[in-house]
Amino acid sequence: MEKERYIAFESESDPNREKNEQVAENIQQLGQTNVPQMTQDTNIHCLTIVGQIEGHIQLPPQNKATKYEHVIPQIVAIEQNPNIEGLLVVLNTVGGDVEAGLAIAEMLASLSKPTVSIVLGGGHSIGVPIAVSCHYSFITETATMTIHPIRLTGLVIGVPQTFEYLDKMQERVVRFVTKHSKITEEKFKELMFSKGNLTRDIGTNVVGPDAVQYGLIDEVGGVAQAMKKLREMIDAKKSEGTMLQ
């Protein structure tokens, strides 16, 4: 009985209990140890986009997924939080829902704070627009990016309107990527519709240095280079603000 009372007292008096519970919940729900509201020890927030990007349809529990309804509020919080001066976006994704991926990419592109993305492992399919949505982008030497036409899984209504819708959605992706990177529309479409590069399919698997050569990604580099660039951008923005004042 005395032991139980002691444990209960110890739990109630532990000042870190609530914080530890919050961290555990963040890991379980969001897959990360901190969220923007908790960032006090650094002026840079890290946003991870891993696995498959989940959209309006819930994926099976065994799938590693990034839920867009978790990411979008974080981006809003990053924009509002004065303690966060820069954002590092880490990608290792196979792609996923087109609408959800484009929504995330559009929100990242509209942030007023400096943003840097880094592709580790892979930034495939709809991960490509997310990778180029930041102000500056990195890719590791062995990372790859798969560029291919938009696909639908499941039942497809075989009418002209369906194919017209797909074509318009594909143009949205092409327009976004070419607007936020140095690759030309002609080159991007050439990679997208290339035959023989992917087994039994069309599209291109682009390795790190090639992504930079095509103008899709800004630079080959790792986490250290990405953090250095982000700090430089933050300092440059501070200097601009001082000059304006």
TACORWO-V114272 format. One line per field, one symbol per residue. ss: DSSP state (~ for helix, > for strand, _ for the rest). A space follows every 10 residues. Layout:
ss = ???
//
This chain:
ss = _~~~~~~~~~ ~~~___~~~~ ~~~~~~~~~~ _____~~~__ ___>>>>>>> >>>>______ ____>>>~~~ ~~~~~~~~~~ _____>>>>> >>>>>>_~~~ ~~~~~~~~~_ ___>>>>>>> >>>___~~~~ ~~___>>>>_ ___>>>>___ _________~ ~~~~~~~~~~ ~~~~~~~~~_ ____~~~~~~ ~~__>_____ _>_>>>>~~~ ~~~_____>> __~~~~~~~~ ~~~~~~~~~~ ~~~~_
//
